[in-house]
Amino acid sequence: MVPPAAVSRAEMAPPAPASLPTQATSAGNERWYYTRGKQKVGPLSWAELIAEVQACRLESSAMVLREGTVKWVAAASVIGLFPIVTPTPAFQSPAQSNNPAAARQTVNSDSDLPSFPDGPKPLVRGAVAVPGYEILSELGRGGMGVVYKARHLSLGRVVALKMILSGAHAGTVERTRFQAEAEAVARLQHPGIVQVYEVGEHAGLPFLSLEFCPGGSLAAKIAGTPLPPPEAAHLVGQLARAVHAAHQARIVHRDLKPANVLLAADGTPKVTDFGLAKKVDEAGQTQSGAVMGTPSYMAPEQAAGEAKRVGPAADVYALGAILYELLTGRPPFKADTPFHTILQVLAVEPVPPRQLQPGVPRDLETVCLKCLQKEPGKRYPSALDLAKDLERYARGEPVVARPVGWGERSWRWAKRNPAVAALLGLAVLLLAAGTAVSTLFAVDANEQAGKEALARKDADAERRKAEALANKEALARKDADAERRKAEALASKEALARKDAERLALERAQALEDVKKEQRKVQEQLAKAEFVAYAFRLREAQAHIEGGRRDEARRVLYQCDPKLQGWEHDYLLCQTQPTRGDGSLKGHTSAVSAVAYSPDGKRLASASDDQTVKVWDAATGQEALSLKGHTDIVTAVAYSPDGKRLASASLDTTVKVWDAATGQEALSLKGHTDEVYA
């Protein structure tokens, strides 16, 4: 056993690249040791070592040794490369591993929950219950949390209910991140960010009530299939404006990826999962050297564990990685393990999208690669600048981004490979010197040979001219034949296209007619169902009246659809009113032509041939108002649905609107040229 005190300063130096797992040497086959106090723990596989880090049993102050080497190194120099990150579909999840320790591996983003491929999972008996919500189905589940589709009972609103399953036993880190997400989203109000409706806790289980996005995640939408470039540019432009709004609120997401982008019903992308977000103006809880995020989408400074350098530029990088995947069907970096993916992020330039998908426009490729620059200062200054450049592309205008030149690409390669670049430079210098000496000796010989060559060239030139003339004549004949064939082919294609267009037009017309027929059937069935329901309510109200239950009958009549209410409804409603004397309302001096109850049943309006409208108290039969203004017989009267207005029609060709409370004339509608009856 080698205690930490016995390790020299030279031995604590970070391991050389050869001592770390490489693509050629699988990390899963290596064995590791680390120190805990004065104990030596191991041997462990790479997955078990990661599990120790995530379980906080391996501290950054410990020492790490790879089997087969002799030097112990500081764990902090290696922890920065540990994949303490959210797994992506490209990585082997702990559940797929045969290693028990790997199966216990947790992830940093507790809300990175997978969607069920066949839709929401039905609830089983014993599902969690939250007061005020009806749990409809389970949307996704992770190692620590779960997201339900639920309905808010008082508001009738469908929401996404996110909970920490471990509840009161959840660790400080989990609760801190859950609270951080709640605070971050609550500060943001933008149509491109999933909104939080409520933050609460039930039975020791913290929960968030979030906006429900029925379109699923962007990751599920693309599923390895590239989107058309205009659609990809528009989608990332919308995301960039939403991310800029978060940056304006001094919040950096730090885990942008397709799985954390949800789609609304109309396809609008919305950013979610702010569990790893941090405020720009505070240091946060992240320790130096800890890697937070998802390897394929994290910026180099984030992959290196340089927490102080992770700012808005890291989100701009992640937006570029999302755009890259939308254009090519794969993220810019994707290795067999998270560890090797991080190495690619730190040291390898992304393959230009046009090499993977030649149909990607050059300007869009330039915008994408500018976002993926290794140095934050060479990316777009803000997410808003990225959104504007994507909008310029959409409008067909030149973009601000410019492609990286040959010189800069060479300089980057030299910085990543200084030893090889130095040897190559020396070789070039030696080659140049040798070339110069050889040139001096060859000049004289070349002059003599040149003279002889000129004579031969003149003869060859004359011969080539004759051959060229013959070739031109042959090409002209071929071109004429080709043009003729093209014309024939074009005529054939046009004829086929016309036939296809006619066939499609007929099919479309037939389909539209079928749709209209189905719509008419549905409308007729709905109308029948509504009328049947109306008839049942009238029958129920009549039964209540016959049984002396007038209040219950009145309640049933008020539930009837106003569009279906007729004289039979008014008649039954009248039967629910208390009787007084003989029930006659006397006050008009001529025949009554129409009556109408107010929506609340408290007042009755009557129209008369005496050119007046009278309003009566339905309970006492007392006259409340007498509305005068018509110059001929009043033929009809009706209340507004809210009971605040009363309308009357007359043979004087006018319609008048009265204030139902005061009897004041509010409007006089003149436009008819003949008598008005309703």
Buried (B, 14 or more C-beta within 10 A) or exposed (E): EBEBEEBEEEBBEBBEEEBBBEEEEEBBEBBBBBBBEEEBBBEBBBBBBBBBBBEEEBBBEBBBBBEEEEBBBBBBBBBBBBBBBBBBEBBBBBEEBEBEBBBBBBBBBBBBBBBBEEEBBEBEEEEBEBEBBBBBBBBBBBBBBBBBBBBBEEEEEBBBBBBBBBBEEBEEBBBBBBBBBBBBBBBBEBEBBBBBBBBBEBEEBBBBBBBBBEBBBBBBBBEEEBBEBEEBBBBBBBBBBBBBBBBBBEBBBBBBBBBBBBBBEEEBBBBBBBBBBBBEEEEBEBEEBBBBBBBBBBBBBBBBBBBEBBBBBBBBBBBBBBBBBBBBBBBBBBBBBBBBBBBBBBEEBBEBBBEBBEEBBEBBBBBBBBBBBBEBEEBBEBBBBBBBBBBBBBEEEEBBBEEBEEEEEEEBEBEBEEEEBEEEEEEEEEEEEEEEEEEEEEEEEEEEEEEEEEEEEEEEEEEEEEEEEEEEEEEEEEEEEEEEEEEEEEEEEEEEEEEEEEEEEEEEEEEEEEEEEEEEEEEEEEEEEEEEBBEEBBEBBBEBBEEEBBEBBBEBBBEBEEEBBEEEBBEBBBBBBEEBEEEEBEBBEEEBBBBBBBBEBEBBBBBBBBBBBBBBBBEEBEBBBEBEBBEBBBBBBBBEEEBEBBBBBBBBBBBBBBBBBEBEBBEEEEEEEEEBEE
